[in-house]
Amino acid sequence: MAKILIIEDEKDIRQLITFTLQYAGYQVVAGKDGQEAVELVEKEMPDLILMDVRMPRLDGYGACAVIKANEKTRHIPVAFLSAKGQDAEIEKGFEVGASDYLLKPFTPTELIDRVKSLLAGG
């Protein structure tokens, strides 16, 4: 069973994503900000990270850059979840090492499909 790290500062969204992924059969670990992402990723070694962009303490871009700079964690795919859909925002996500950028709001089916694709290497 694949382990997915969810990093989302809004509790309701974090819980909804967690429930959706657990229902689909994934193991889920959740955190609330970019600093927690950096701390949890090396401890948990997830197969995939789904992370919001705008968060307190350390934003998603900063957390992704730290994760990708670490030899132990750089191989883990990161997908951003964000309501910010401007080209510059998406481009910045890919520049810091993201594998995907999913715009909010998304349906549970869209989320599961993207997760399956990312875990399959796509």
N, CA, C and O of each residue as an XYZ file, in Angstrom:
488
protein
N       0.845     -1.184      0.000
C       0.000      0.000      0.000
C       0.890      1.247      0.000
O       1.789      1.378      0.830
N       0.635      2.139     -0.918
C       1.428      3.360     -1.026
C       1.115      4.300      0.141
O      -0.020      4.395      0.607
N       2.169      4.989      0.592
C       2.031      5.971      1.667
C       2.096      7.368      1.050
O       3.010      7.683      0.287
N       1.112      8.195      1.394
C       1.031      9.546      0.851
C       1.072     10.549      1.996
O       0.348     10.420      2.983
N       1.927     11.543      1.845
C       2.026     12.631      2.814
C       1.195     13.799      2.293
O       1.440     14.307      1.199
N       0.214     14.219      3.083
C      -0.656     15.348      2.749
C      -0.232     16.536      3.615
O      -0.181     16.434      4.841
N       0.069     17.652      2.969
C       0.418     18.866      3.703
C      -0.555     19.958      3.277
O      -0.502     20.447      2.148
N      -1.436     20.328      4.183
C      -2.507     21.292      3.895
C      -2.837     22.021      5.183
O      -3.127     21.387      6.198
N      -2.797     23.365      5.154
C      -3.037     24.126      6.375
C      -4.516     24.240      6.746
O      -4.831     24.486      7.910
N      -5.422     24.068      5.796
C      -6.852     24.145      6.107
C      -7.345     22.764      6.548
O      -7.350     21.805      5.776
N      -7.760     22.698      7.815
C      -8.109     21.426      8.436
C      -9.180     20.654      7.655
O      -9.042     19.448      7.448
N     -10.241     21.340      7.222
C     -11.331     20.658      6.521
C     -10.856     20.041      5.205
O     -11.232     18.918      4.871
N     -10.044     20.766      4.473
C      -9.515     20.256      3.197
C      -8.574     19.080      3.469
O      -8.621     18.063      2.778
N      -7.720     19.234      4.485
C      -6.791     18.157      4.851
C      -7.553     16.882      5.195
O      -7.176     15.793      4.762
N      -8.627     17.017      5.975
C      -9.420     15.856      6.369
C     -10.141     15.236      5.171
O     -10.236     14.012      5.078
N     -10.644     16.057      4.263
C     -11.338     15.550      3.088
C     -10.383     14.776      2.174
O     -10.726     13.702      1.679
N      -9.196     15.320      1.955
C      -8.199     14.639      1.126
C      -7.771     13.334      1.800
O      -7.653     12.298      1.145
N      -7.541     13.395      3.102
C      -7.144     12.198      3.851
C      -8.204     11.110      3.721
O      -7.882      9.961      3.418
N      -9.458     11.464      3.945
C     -10.550     10.499      3.852
C     -10.636      9.902      2.443
O     -10.768      8.688      2.284
N     -10.562     10.757      1.431
C     -10.655     10.305      0.039
C      -9.564      9.286     -0.275
O      -9.831      8.248     -0.880
N      -8.341      9.585      0.138
C      -7.226      8.693     -0.170
C      -7.266      7.410      0.658
O      -6.932      6.336      0.156
N      -7.669      7.515      1.913
C      -7.793      6.309      2.738
C      -8.887      5.398      2.176
O      -8.726      4.178      2.147
N      -9.973      5.978      1.740
C     -11.068      5.213      1.153
C     -10.600      4.484     -0.115
O     -11.080      3.394     -0.423
N      -9.669      5.092     -0.837
C      -9.118      4.491     -2.054
C      -8.022      3.462     -1.747
O      -7.470      2.848     -2.660
N      -7.710      3.277     -0.448
C      -6.771      2.238     -0.063
C      -5.345      2.681      0.201
O      -4.447      1.847      0.314
N      -5.125      3.984      0.300
C      -3.776      4.487      0.560
C      -3.561      4.729      2.051
O      -4.502      5.013      2.792
N      -2.316      4.610      2.469
C      -1.931      4.983      3.827
C      -1.627      6.474      3.779
O      -0.911      6.932      2.888
N      -2.160      7.233      4.724
C      -2.010      8.686      4.692
C      -1.386      9.202      5.985
O      -1.766      8.794      7.083
N      -0.426     10.106      5.833
C       0.158     10.852      6.932
C      -0.114     12.317      6.593
O       0.076     12.728      5.448
N      -0.555     13.106      7.568
C      -0.935     14.486      7.274
C      -0.200     15.480      8.169
O       0.095     15.206      9.332
N       0.084     16.640      7.587
C       0.698     17.745      8.304
C       0.054     19.044      7.875
O      -0.708     19.081      6.909
N       0.366     20.129      8.608
C      -0.361     21.373      8.379
C       0.436     22.531      7.774
O      -0.142     23.573      7.465
N       1.751     22.369      7.598
C       2.502     23.448      6.968
C       3.808     22.922      6.387
O       4.174     21.764      6.589
N       4.498     23.786      5.667
C       5.721     23.377      4.987
C       6.825     22.921      5.922
O       7.582     22.011      5.583
N       6.930     23.533      7.086
C       7.940     23.117      8.048
C       7.671     21.689      8.518
O       8.592     20.886      8.668
N       6.407     21.392      8.745
C       6.029     20.038      9.146
C       6.304     19.048      8.006
O       6.681     17.903      8.256
N       6.119     19.485      6.772
C       6.416     18.626      5.615
C       7.879     18.209      5.626
O       8.197     17.033      5.446
N       8.766     19.173      5.837
C      10.198     18.893      5.855
C      10.542     17.911      6.979
O      11.369     17.016      6.805
N       9.899     18.094      8.128
C      10.152     17.216      9.274
C       9.592     15.806      9.049
O      10.238     14.819      9.401
N       8.400     15.713      8.469
C       7.740     14.417      8.303
C       8.291     13.584      7.150
O       8.290     12.355      7.216
N       8.759     14.242      6.101
C       9.137     13.487      4.903
C      10.279     12.504      5.169
O      10.228     11.362      4.712
N      11.293     12.930      5.892
C      12.421     12.030      6.151
C      12.039     10.943      7.163
O      12.531      9.818      7.085
N      11.174     11.281      8.099
C      10.720     10.310      9.103
C       9.805      9.252      8.473
O       9.937      8.064      8.767
N       8.891      9.674      7.618
C       7.865      8.790      7.064
C       8.256      8.155      5.719
O       7.768      7.076      5.382
N       9.127      8.812      4.958
C       9.536      8.355      3.626
C       8.324      7.919      2.778
O       8.205      6.753      2.403
N       7.431      8.878      2.487
C       6.231      8.548      1.705
C       6.580      8.245      0.245
O       7.679      8.533     -0.229
N       5.609      7.659     -0.442
C       5.760      7.376     -1.867
C       5.379      8.587     -2.715
O       5.759      8.683     -3.882
N       4.620      9.515     -2.114
C       4.130     10.701     -2.809
C       3.820     11.774     -1.775
O       3.402     11.474     -0.657
N       4.032     13.035     -2.164
C       3.685     14.173     -1.307
C       2.685     15.037     -2.062
O       2.937     15.440     -3.198
N       1.550     15.319     -1.430
C       0.563     16.259     -1.959
C       0.594     17.466     -1.031
O       0.351     17.336      0.168
N       0.895     18.651     -1.587
C       1.167     19.794     -0.725
C       0.527     21.074     -1.250
O       0.588     21.387     -2.439
N      -0.086     21.798     -0.327
C      -0.622     23.119     -0.638
C       0.544     24.067     -0.907
O       1.679     23.789     -0.520
N       0.263     25.177     -1.566
C       1.309     26.164     -1.840
C       1.353     27.211     -0.734
O       2.407     27.446     -0.144
N       0.235     27.829     -0.455
C       0.170     28.916      0.530
C      -0.080     28.363      1.923
O      -1.181     27.909      2.237
N       0.968     28.406      2.764
C       0.861     27.896      4.139
C       1.723     28.747      5.063
O       2.656     29.412      4.612
N       1.408     28.724      6.364
C       2.237     29.460      7.324
C       3.596     28.781      7.539
O       3.805     27.642      7.122
N       4.494     29.482      8.182
C       5.858     29.051      8.547
C       6.749     28.834      7.329
O       7.777     29.498      7.197
N       6.375     27.919      6.438
C       7.160     27.659      5.230
C       6.167     27.280      4.145
O       5.388     26.341      4.310
N       6.193     28.024      3.013
C       5.224     27.711      1.962
C       5.612     26.438      1.214
O       6.698     25.893      1.415
N       4.725     25.980      0.362
C       4.954     24.745     -0.369
C       6.175     24.786     -1.262
O       6.894     23.794     -1.379
N       6.418     25.931     -1.896
C       7.587     26.056     -2.767
C       8.880     25.864     -1.974
O       9.786     25.147     -2.399
N       8.946     26.515     -0.819
C      10.131     26.397      0.028
C      10.320     24.978      0.539
O      11.436     24.458      0.546
N       9.229     24.352      0.969
C       9.309     22.982      1.469
C       9.737     22.024      0.358
O      10.553     21.132      0.592
N       9.199     22.199     -0.836
C       9.559     21.340     -1.962
C      11.044     21.506     -2.297
O      11.733     20.522     -2.566
N      11.529     22.727     -2.282
C      12.943     22.970     -2.575
C      13.847     22.256     -1.567
O      14.867     21.680     -1.946
N      13.476     22.291     -0.295
C      14.255     21.612      0.748
C      14.214     20.094      0.536
O      15.240     19.420      0.624
N      13.033     19.574      0.259
C      12.867     18.128      0.039
C      13.686     17.675     -1.174
O      14.326     16.624     -1.133
N      13.668     18.455     -2.237
C      14.395     18.087     -3.462
C      15.899     18.273     -3.323
O      16.664     17.675     -4.080
N      16.338     19.091     -2.370
C      17.768     19.297     -2.142
C      18.371     18.203     -1.254
O      19.592     18.072     -1.160
N      17.505     17.426     -0.609
C      17.954     16.365      0.295
C      18.144     15.070     -0.500
O      17.216     14.594     -1.154
N      19.343     14.511     -0.439
C      19.667     13.285     -1.173
C      18.707     12.137     -0.836
O      18.374     11.333     -1.707
N      18.264     12.059      0.418
C      17.399     10.960      0.865
C      15.961     11.086      0.366
O      15.257     10.084      0.245
N      15.519     12.315      0.075
C      14.105     12.527     -0.247
C      13.851     13.081     -1.644
O      12.694     13.213     -2.042
N      14.883     13.405     -2.389
C      14.686     14.071     -3.687
C      13.922     13.227     -4.697
O      13.322     13.770     -5.625
N      13.936     11.903     -4.532
C      13.254     11.012     -5.479
C      11.730     10.975     -5.287
O      11.011     10.473     -6.151
N      11.242     11.500     -4.169
C       9.804     11.430     -3.862
C       9.058     12.477     -4.690
O       9.374     13.664     -4.614
N       8.070     12.047     -5.481
C       7.318     13.029     -6.275
C       6.480     13.941     -5.381
O       5.905     13.509     -4.382
N       6.430     15.212     -5.771
C       5.648     16.221     -5.064
C       4.613     16.775     -6.039
O       4.949     17.152     -7.162
N       3.362     16.823     -5.608
C       2.312     17.460     -6.397
C       1.727     18.594     -5.566
O       1.354     18.407     -4.408
N       1.654     19.769     -6.175
C       1.056     20.904     -5.478
C      -0.446     20.902     -5.662
O      -0.956     20.579     -6.735
N      -1.143     21.265     -4.605
C      -2.589     21.447     -4.612
C      -2.818     22.923     -4.328
O      -2.487     23.401     -3.243
N      -3.379     23.649     -5.286
C      -3.497     25.080     -5.076
C      -4.665     25.689     -5.831
O      -5.056     25.213     -6.897
N      -5.212     26.752     -5.258
C      -6.244     27.528     -5.931
C      -5.596     28.565     -6.842
O      -6.274     29.195     -7.653
N      -4.286     28.740     -6.707
C      -3.542     29.707     -7.519
C      -3.189     29.077     -8.859
O      -2.271     28.262     -8.946
N      -3.927     29.460     -9.913
C      -3.737     28.826    -11.200
C      -3.029     29.663    -12.238
O      -3.014     29.295    -13.413
N      -2.437     30.785    -11.840
C      -1.725     31.614    -12.807
C      -0.515     30.850    -13.330
O       0.091     30.051    -12.616
N      -0.177     31.111    -14.581
C       0.950     30.428    -15.211
C       2.236     30.577    -14.396
O       2.994     29.618    -14.254
N       2.483     31.774    -13.863
C       3.716     32.016    -13.103
C       3.762     31.141    -11.846
O       4.822     30.632    -11.479
N       2.619     30.968    -11.193
C       2.558     30.128     -9.992
C       2.850     28.667    -10.350
O       3.625     27.997     -9.667
N       2.236     28.190    -11.406
C       2.427     26.800    -11.832
C       3.879     26.588    -12.265
O       4.502     25.586    -11.913
N       4.405     27.537    -13.026
C       5.795     27.449    -13.492
C       6.760     27.392    -12.309
O       7.718     26.618    -12.321
N       6.505     28.214    -11.288
C       7.363     28.216    -10.106
C       7.323     26.852     -9.411
O       8.346     26.375     -8.921
N       6.151     26.231     -9.368
C       6.017     24.904     -8.768
C       6.907     23.882     -9.457
O       7.583     23.092     -8.799
N       6.903     23.901    -10.777
C       7.748     22.955    -11.523
C       9.233     23.304    -11.380
O      10.083     22.414    -11.365
N       9.540     24.596    -11.274
C      10.939     25.019    -11.115
C      11.548     24.501     -9.812
O      12.736     24.179     -9.772
N      10.747     24.417     -8.747
C      11.282     23.935     -7.465
C      11.248     22.410     -7.354
O      11.666     21.850     -6.340
N      10.746     21.737     -8.402
C      10.845     20.282     -8.430
C       9.550     19.499     -8.396
O       9.581     18.274     -8.278
N       8.408     20.170     -8.496
C       7.135     19.450     -8.461
C       6.959     18.578     -9.704
O       7.458     18.896    -10.784
N       6.244     17.482     -9.523
C       5.917     16.575    -10.629
C       4.554     16.890    -11.224
O       4.275     16.530    -12.368
N       3.699     17.565    -10.450
C       2.344     17.864    -10.907
C       1.820     19.068    -10.141
O       2.365     19.441     -9.102
N       0.759     19.674    -10.661
C       0.143     20.846    -10.057
C      -1.351     20.703    -10.273
O      -1.836     20.857    -11.394
N      -2.085     20.410     -9.208
C      -3.519     20.168     -9.289
C      -4.263     21.379     -8.734
O      -4.051     21.790     -7.593
N      -5.142     21.943     -9.570
C      -5.862     23.139     -9.160
C      -7.110     22.810     -8.351
O      -7.892     21.927     -8.703
N      -7.273     23.554     -7.246
C      -8.473     23.443     -6.415
C      -9.557     24.310     -7.055
O      -9.228     25.348     -7.629
N     -10.807     23.936     -6.982
C     -11.307     22.691     -6.401
C     -11.160     21.534     -7.394
O     -11.213     21.724     -8.609
N     -10.976     20.349     -6.852
C     -10.902     19.150     -7.677
C     -11.845     18.115     -7.067
O     -12.174     18.177     -5.883
N     -12.266     17.175     -7.886
C     -13.177     16.138     -7.395
C     -12.368     14.993     -6.794
O     -11.184     14.851     -7.098
N     -12.987     14.181     -5.952
C     -12.282     13.011     -5.425
C     -11.752     12.104     -6.548
O     -10.654     11.558     -6.438
N     -12.527     11.948     -7.616
C     -12.098     11.110     -8.733
C     -10.856     11.689     -9.407
O      -9.927     10.951     -9.733
N     -10.837     13.014     -9.618
C      -9.649     13.660    -10.201
C      -8.425     13.426     -9.322
O      -7.343     13.111     -9.817
N      -8.610     13.583     -8.014
C      -7.509     13.397     -7.074
C      -6.956     11.977     -7.156
O      -5.745     11.786     -7.264
N      -7.828     10.998     -7.105
C      -7.402      9.591     -7.156
C      -6.699      9.291     -8.486
O      -5.670      8.614     -8.507
N      -7.252      9.791     -9.583
C      -6.630      9.558    -10.899
C      -5.226     10.141    -10.967
O      -4.311      9.501    -11.486
N      -5.048     11.359    -10.442
C      -3.724     11.995    -10.463
C      -2.756     11.246     -9.567
O      -1.594     11.060     -9.929
N      -3.221     10.810     -8.397
C      -2.378     10.059     -7.469
C      -1.919      8.754     -8.123
O      -0.738      8.412     -8.075
N      -2.856      8.029     -8.734
C      -2.496      6.781     -9.420
C      -1.446      7.027    -10.493
O      -0.484      6.269    -10.615
N      -1.634      8.088    -11.271
C      -0.681      8.423    -12.341
C       0.692      8.761    -11.773
O       1.705      8.295    -12.294
N       0.740      9.552    -10.729
C       2.018      9.930    -10.120
C       2.724      8.732     -9.513
O       3.944      8.614     -9.626
N       1.987      7.851     -8.876
C       2.585      6.675     -8.266
C       3.076      5.691     -9.322
O       3.982      4.896     -9.071
N       2.472      5.752    -10.503
C       2.888      4.878    -11.604
C       4.091      5.464    -12.367
O       4.598      4.866    -13.316
N       4.527      6.649    -11.922
C       5.686      7.274    -12.563
C       5.335      8.279    -13.627
O       6.205      8.732    -14.371
N       4.058      8.635    -13.710
C       3.650      9.576    -14.746
C       3.244     10.850    -14.162
O       2.866     11.770    -14.888
